[in-house]
Structure formats: C-alpha cells, structure tokens
C-alpha cells in the first residue's frame, strides 16, 4: 500500500494528541433538558461539549451486580459520532480503550487530531460510539482516597517487614475503595463489563455491533464474543494480550517485551539526533539515574508528588516506550531533566493522561489470579524478572498488578481462556513486532481462540495502529466494510 503524505501528517498529529497531557473534563450536557433514561434504553441528547459538536451524548443504567440486578445500578456514559455517509452506513463501531482508560477522552483527543481527515470508511460508514466502562472516566467511576502505591511502600520489598507493609497497604486500599464505591469495587471485572456492553448493544437497537478494542479491551472483546455468540459482526483487536498461559509466564513475557523495547529505544538514541541523549550510552545513563534515585529520591518540584525512587522511575518507563513518536523523545528528555536539573516530574504522570491508576488497579485484582502470595515467592519472581529485564527490572503493568494485589480481600474471578470461542467473527488482530505492552506472539494466541482470525503484523514498536500505520488503517477499513481479512503472514512496514 502506498504512502500518503497528508495521511501521515494527520496520523502524526493524532499520535501527538494521544500522548498530550490533558485533563478529563466532564461531558457538557444540554441545559434544561430532561435526561431521565427510558427503562433499559439509552438516554441521548445533543452534546454541549465543543469537542463533540454534532455528536450525541448518552447514558444508560446497568446493574452493579448482574447476578442480582435489583440490588443497585450504575451509569455508563457514551458519546456517539454519526457516520458521515448515512446513505451507505454499515452499522455501529464500539471504541474501547485499555483498562482504566476513558474511551470518551480518547475520542476527544482523536477529534482534536482531526480523526475524520484520515479515518476513511471508519468514520464515513460507521457510527462511532465511545463507551466508558464501569468504574472508569465519565461512567460511574471508582474513586479512592488512598493511592495504589504511596511513598514508602515498595513493590520490590527487600525484607519481610517491607513485604508486610505492602500487603497491609493493599488491604487498606481495597477497603477504602469499598467504603467509597460500595459493591462496584468487587464488580469491575471483565465479565460484568462485557455484560454492560450487551446492554449497550440492545440500547442502540443493533442486531450486531462492530468492535475496536485496544490492549485490555482485546480480552474484553473476546469475553463478550464468548458470552454473546453472533452479536459481533467484526472485531478489530489492536495489541492483543495473551492470558492463556500462567500468570507467571504472562508477566515474564511482558517484561521481556518491555526490555526489548527499551533496548530499541536506546539504539534509536544512538542513531538519531532527535534524542536528547544522542551520543551517550543510554542504557548506562538510565541505570545510573535509577541507582541514584534509589540512594536519594529525586524531587519532582511539586508538593503533590513526593520525590521519586529508582523503582518509581522504572515503573513509569514502560508506557513511554509504547510509541516511537512522540514518547521516545519525551523519555530521553525526562531522563536528561532528572539527571541535569534534579527534577523527576516527567516520571510522575503517564504519557496517556486518559488513564487513572486506581481504575487500572482495581479491575486487575479482580481479573487475575495471584501467582505469588509469600515474601519468598515474590522474591523468586523478582529475580527471574531481573534476569530477563536487567534495565527495567521487570517493572511492567502485570508485575505492578501482582504486587498491588497481594493482600487484596476480594476473590479474583479470572475468565477462562484458551478454548475456541464459537459464534465469534474471524477477527483482524493488529500486532506490532516490538511492542512494550504485549509480545508479538500474543497476537497468535488470541487468533487461536477466534477461529479464522488473521494477525496483521506491523513492523515496529507502536500500538494504536490505526493511527500509526497507513497499511494497518487501510486493512482495517477493508475489513470493517467487507469483512475481508489480509492474507496470513502479511506484514505492514509503514
């Protein structure tokens, strides 16, 4: 597929916007309107938010506990952008972000980056509906008074006392969330969320819906397809995760992938003058910064954020590695700023500010069985992760979830994975060959569960590939409109 200079320009703008630091303001509503939702339906009204001009904002009530639907409800928030070409409209495409991420805020950033200018049939022939999952963003949110990991608590405890402090904090964090959010704290799991999306489908009046899921939402889409066979027309799964193996294998594979991404970032710095560390030994500079911060935490210049340890810096690094532009250059600048200005503020926030770390942590403890429970078991895991990930030390999302769930008082309910899902459409799985969040092999593991699916490889390091790759964008639009998949073994190089 040939490159298009204008398309690439819009895509670069989109990636910049997706990584921008933006607050998540509430969706403006039309004043004076009666927004009482009809029973079982979606209450739609014109959005008064300038970013969602000519779009519809909506809400729907769903049970907190689907097994006891009469015992309380919560609100899901939606934004719908109607298809541009209504005469050739082909349905509704649900947009789903990763765990703890607001799909509505992702849509906002995409609109600010002029999404329709390069989206083609996605915006031309499909209504886009962004839904914030339960517990996230504009839907009834999980809000807790305690941070998932405060200063003084380590995910890498060096002795039993530090381990006990970690477990005690995790338990206190969970009970604080329970006090503030009620039973939603124990029902923000994959299965409950998938049932919510069936309520959304019914509320939309669609016999079938189309699915675009990124990262965690690849698992959510598979779960939905398994619960509701025949309800999905197409599934685009971007940066698929693999939960078919043991939790220990999953965290080890993710740590290996993130370490490879870090090494590729370091190699890019060696070759590119756009890197603030160009001409230096990047890995050595990073290791020295981490060691220095572990000896003496580095200030952030803000009373809202305590000084950061090396562990904190490592835990913030993975998400900087997910996009070659703009976050690789930003990571280099963050390292230089921490070194030269003694200011680690750039490591205090995720490059994707549509994420809420509390809303990431709570579902993680419900969806994943704990592979370790004791100080000795955690220590053995840390040693293995240090072996496969000497620079990052295994400080990846799945390890943070494991450490952050030790002592969690509510039982996990992992979704069974690995068996073929009957009644699911063959999916288009977009998988970069060198992604920091997910190994390339995870795409094949997902495809094996969805018969007839094809992995479209993207040679590179980026996720959110509809924005990053013209080739992936064209393949996605062809699949959405015709359900035709690319040939097995196809690789996108742009």
N, C-alpha and C positions, 0 to 999 in steps of 0.2 A: 504494500500500500504506500502510495507516495506521500511525502510530507507536504504540509500546507503551512506557509509562514504565518498567516494570520491565525490559523487554528493553534499553532504552537504559542503564539503570543498570548492568546486568551488562556490557554492551559497554564502557562507560566504565571499569569495574573491570578488564576484560580488557586494554584498551589501557594502563592504568596498570601492570599487572603485566608486560606485554610490554616495557615500557621501564624496568623496575626494574633496579637493579644487583644481580645475583645471581651467586654462584659457580656452577660447573658440577660438583657433586659426582658421584662415581662412582655408578652404579646399584647399590643394595644387592642382594645375592643371598642366597637362602635358604641357611643354613648346613648343611653336612653332605651336601648333595645332589651327585649325580654328574652333571655338566653336559657330559659328552662328547657333542658333537653327532653325530647319525646322519649317515652319508655322504650328502651332497647335501641334507640337510634342516636344519630349524631346531630348535635345542635350546631348548625352552620350559620355564620354571619360574615359580613364583609370585614376583612382585616382593616384596622385603622393604623397599622404599623407601616411606616413609609417603605420599609424594605420588602413588604408583602403587598404592595399596591396591586389591585385587581386580582387578589387571591382571597381565599376563604379560610377563616379560622374556625376551628370547631372543637367540640369536647364531647366525650361520651363517658357514662358511668359504667364501671365494671366491678364485680365483687372483689374484695380484698382476698378472700379465700374461696376459690372456685368450688371446693368441696362443700362449703357452707355458704351459698350465695346470699342468704338472708341476713348474714351477720356483718353487715357493713360494706361500704363501697368506696371506691376512689375514682378520681377523674383522670382520664387520658386526654392530652391536648394534641391537636392536629393542625397542620396547615396544608391546604390543597392549592396547587397551581394548575389551572385547567390547561388541557392540551391546546397548542396554538392552532392546529389544523383540525377543527371539530368535525369537519366533513369526513375525515379519514382517521378519526380517533379509534384506537385499538384497545383501550382499557385504562386501568389504574396501575401505576408502579409505586409500590411502597418503598420508601427510603428508610434504611435502618443503620444507625451508627453502632459503634462498639459499646461494650458495657460501660455504663456511667457517662456516656456521651449523648448530648442532645441532638437528635436528628433535625429538629427545628432550627437550632443555631447553626448546624452545618448547612442547611438550606439557605439560611440568611447569608452566610459567607459566600456560598456559591453564587447567589444572586448578585452580591456586591462585586463578584468577579465576572459578571456578565455571562452566567451559565448558558442562557439560550443562544448566545452568539456562536457557540461551538458544540452544543449538545446534539444537534441534528434531530433525528426521529425521537429521541428520548423525550424531549420537550415538545416536539411537533405533534406526536401521535399519542402521547400518554399524559393523563393527569398525573402529576407528581404529588404524592401525599407523604409528608414527613410526620411521623408519629413519635412522640417522646414516650419511651416505655415506662411502665410503672416504676415509681421511685426516682425518676430522672427528670431533670430540667423543668419544663413547664407543666408536665403532668404532676400529680400528687407526689412531691419529692420526699426522699429520705434525707432529713436534716438532723445532724447530731451535734452535740455540744463539744464532744471530745474529738480530736484529730485521730486518724488511723494510727499515726506514729508520732508522738510528741518528742520534743527534745529530751534526751536522757534515756530513751528506750531504743534498743538496738535489735534489728532483725538478724544480727550476727553475734549473739551473746558469747562472750569469751569464758564465762563461768556460770555455775548453776544459779547464782544469785541474779545475774543479768537475765538468764532464761526465765526464772520465776517472775521477774519484773515484767518481761514481755507478755507472759501468759496472763498475769494479773491485769495488765493494761487492756489486753484484747477482750477479756471478760467484762471489764468495766465499760469499755467502749460499746460492746454489744448491748449491755443492759441500759446504758444511756440512750442508745438508739431506740431500744424497745420502749422506754419511758416516753420518748418524744414522738415516736411514729406509730406506736401500737403494733398490731399484728402484721402490718406491712413489712416490718423488719424481718419477719420469718417467712414472708411470701413474695420475695422479689426474685424468685428463681426462674430458670428457663421455661419450665412447663407452665407456670402461671402466666408468664409473659406471652408465651405462644397462644394460650387461650384468649388473652386480651386481643391479639391480632385477628383471631377468628370473629370476635365481637365487632372489630373494626370492619372486617370484610362484609359481614352481614349489614352493618350500619351503612356502608357505602352502596349496598344494593347490587354488589357484583357477584356473579356466579363463580368467577375465578379472578384471582389477582396475580400481579407480577411482582417479583421480589428482587430488590437490590440490597444485599447485606454485606457489610464490611467487618472483618475480624470476628468479634464475638457474635455478630449477627449472622455469620455463616452457620454457626451452631444453632442459633435461634431459628433460621430458615429450615434447616434440616429437621429440627424438632417439630416445627409447625407442619411440615410436609408429612411427617410420620403420624401426627395426631389427626390430621385432616386430609386424607388422601383425595386427590382430584381437585383440590381447591386452588392449587397453584398452576398457572399457565406457563410461566417461565421463572427461572431462578438464576440470577447473576450473583455469584459468590466471589467477593474480592478479598484476597488474602485469607484463605481458608485456614482454620485451625484443625488440629488433629487431637481428638480426645478418645481415640480408640485404644491407645496403649495405657500403660500405668501412669499415674501422676508423676512418679519419679522419672520415667522416660520422657514425659512431656516437658518437664522443667529443664532436663538435661539437654534436650534437643533445642529448646528455645534459647538457652544460654549459649550453646554452640553457634546458633544462627546469629545472635546479637554480637558475639565476639568476632565472627567473620565480618559482620557489618562494620564493626569498629576498625578492624584491620584495613578494610576497603576505604573507609574514611581517612585513615592515616596515609594510605597510598595516594589518595586523591590530593591530600595536602602536599605531599612531596612533589606532585606533578603540576599543581595549579597555583598560580599567583593570587587567585581569589581567596585562598586560605590564609587566615591571619597567622597561621603557624608555618607557612611555607618556608622551607629552608632549614627547619628544625626536625629533630627526632620526635615526632608527635606522640608516639606511644610512651617514650621516656618522659616527655613533658607532662603528659596526663598522669602517669604513675607517680611522678614526683608531687604533683598537685594533690592527689588523693592521699599520699603518705603525709604530706604536710598538714592537710586538713584533719587527718586522724590524730596527729600530735597536738595541733592547736586549731580548733574550728575557725573557719574563715567568716568574718562578718558579712551581712547582707545589706547593710546600710538602711535597714528598716526595722522598726520596733515590732512589726507584725511577723517578722521571720527571724528566729534565732540564728546564730552562727551555724554554719554547715560543717558537718564532719565529712571525711572521705567517703563513708558509707552513703551519706546523703547525696553526694556528687555522683557516685556510681549509680545510685537508684534513679537519678534524673537523666542519665545519659542515654538510655535505650531509645526513648521517644525522640531524641534529637537525631537519631540515626535512620528514621523511617522515610525521610525524603532527602534526596540529594540536593534539592533546591526548594526552599531556602534554608533548611535546618542544618545541613552540614556546615555552611559558612557561619551560621549562628553558633554552633557548638564550638568552633575554633575561636570565635570572638569571646565566648563565655569562659573558655579556658584561659585565654590571654588576660581578660579582665580580672579573673580571680587571682592569677599569678602576679600581675603587674600593679593592679590597683587594690589588691586585698579586698575585693568585693565579689562575693559569690551569688549576687542577687539573681543572675540569669539562670541559676540552677534551682530557683525556688518555685518556678512555675512550669507547667507542661507546655511545650510549643503549641499544642492544640488546647486552647483555653475553653473549649466546649465540654471538656471533661471535668467531672467532680470526683475527687479521690475517695470521698466517703461513699458515693454512689457506685464507684468501681468495686470497693472492698466488700460491701455487704452482699451483693449477689455472688461474689467469688466464694464466700464462705458457705453459701447455700448450694452451689452447683458443683463443688469439687470435694471429693473425699480426701481427708488428710493422709498423706503418705508417711508422715512422721509425727510423733507425739512426745518424745522424750528429748532431753538435752543431748544425749548420746546420739540418737538418730538424726537430729538436726545437725550436729557436728559432722557426722559422716557425709551427709548431703552437701554441706558447705565445702568439705574437702574435695568432693567429686566435682562440684561446680567450679572451684578454683582451678582444678586441673584442666577442664575444658575451656575455661574463660579466665585466663590469668589477669587480663586488664580490668574487665568489668566485675570479676569475682562472682559471676552468676546473678548479678543484681537485676533480674528481669521481672516482668509483671507476674509470671506464675510463681516465682520464688517469693515475691512480696506477698502474694496471696497466701501461700503456705505459712509463712512466718506470721502474717497478720491474722490468721485464723486459729492459731494454737490457743486453746482455752475457750474457743467460741462455744457458747452454751446451747446453741440450737443445732439440731442434726442436719447434716447435708443430705441432699436428695439428688445425686448425680443422675443425669439422663443416660440410659443405656445406649451405647454407641458401638458401631461396627457392623451390625447386620444391615442387609439391603433394605431400603425404605421403599415400600410398594405404594404406588399411586403418586409418586413424585415425578415431575417432568425431568428429562435429561437437563442437567444444569451446565451453564457456562461458568467455569471456575478460572478466575484470573489470579495467577500466582507469579510473583517476581522470583527470579532465581536466587536473589541475595537479599531477603527482607529481614530486618532486625526483629520483627514481631512474630514471624512464622517461618519455619523451614520450608523450602520449596517442596519437599516430599509430602507436606501436609495436604497439598492440593490433590495428590493421587489418593491419599487416604479418604478424603471427602468424596472424590469421584467414585470410589469403590462402593460407597454407601448409596449412591444415587445412580442406578443403572442407566447406561447410555450417555453419561456426562463426559465432558471433554475438558481437560486442563489446557488453557491457553497460556503458555509460558511468556513471561516478559523478562527479557534480558536486562537486568538492572537491580536497583535497590529500593524502588518506590512502592508504596501502597497507594490506595485510592487511584487505581489505574485508569479509570475512565477519564480522569483529569490529566494523568501523567503521560499517557501514550495514545497517539493518533491511531495506531494499529488496534489497540485494545478497544478504543472508542468505536471504531468502525465495526469491529466484530460484535461488540455489544449491541449496537443499533441493528445490525443484520439479524442477530439472534432474537432481539425483542420483537421485531416486526414480522419475521418469517419463521422463527424457531429453528433456523438452520445453524448448526454448530460448525466451527472450523475443523479442518482435518486433524486427526490425532497427531500429535508431535509438532504442531505449529508453534513457532516462537516469534514473538514481536521483538523487534530490535530498535524501535523508536518509541 
